[in-house]
Amino acid sequence: MRFRTGIRDGDRLDDPQIRQFFNFVETILIYKLPHLTRAEIQAMLHWPEVDLKQTRFYQDVFAEGRQLGEAALILRQLRRRLGPLTPAQETRIQALPVTDLETLGEALLDFQTVANLTAWLQQH
């Protein structure tokens, strides 16, 4: 990966190469300075105009967090509706992508027994 050696006045922040540079620097900072907040990193680098939420790292972490949160919610709802689940069922549900978790969240409202969940999991 090769970057230009500097960012000059007039460079556009939506330029792919500059965006790649910002993503690279941000990733290094996140790993090396995990105790800093996003606002502190932006202030330290004088990058207040850079929206770190648009970086790939942030989006990946956000998606992973969303998936984990959705799975936890669905598991709580299923346990309340159907009782205890098997470890295999829980593992299978935790591995579902967000779109399937959303579908399961709606489907579980119609579940009457664990057999309904088992059948749903076999179809998805």
Stockholm file with secondary structure:
# STOCKHOLM 1.0

chainA/1-124         MRFRTGIRDGDRLDDPQIRQFFNFVETILIYKLPHLTRAEIQAMLHWPEVDLKQTRFYQDVFAEGRQLGEAALILRQLRRRLGPLTPAQETRIQALPVTDLETLGEALLDFQTVANLTAWLQQH
#=GR chainA/1-124 SS CCCCSCCCTTCCTTCHHHHHHHHHHHHHHHHHCTTSCHHHHHHHHTCTTSCGGGSHHHHHHHHHHHHHHHHHHHHHHHHHHHCCCCHHHHHHHHTSCHHHHHHHHHHGGGCCSHHHHHHHHHHC
#=GC SS_cons         CCCCSCCCTTCCTTCHHHHHHHHHHHHHHHHHCTTSCHHHHHHHHTCTTSCGGGSHHHHHHHHHHHHHHHHHHHHHHHHHHHCCCCHHHHHHHHTSCHHHHHHHHHHGGGCCSHHHHHHHHHHC
//
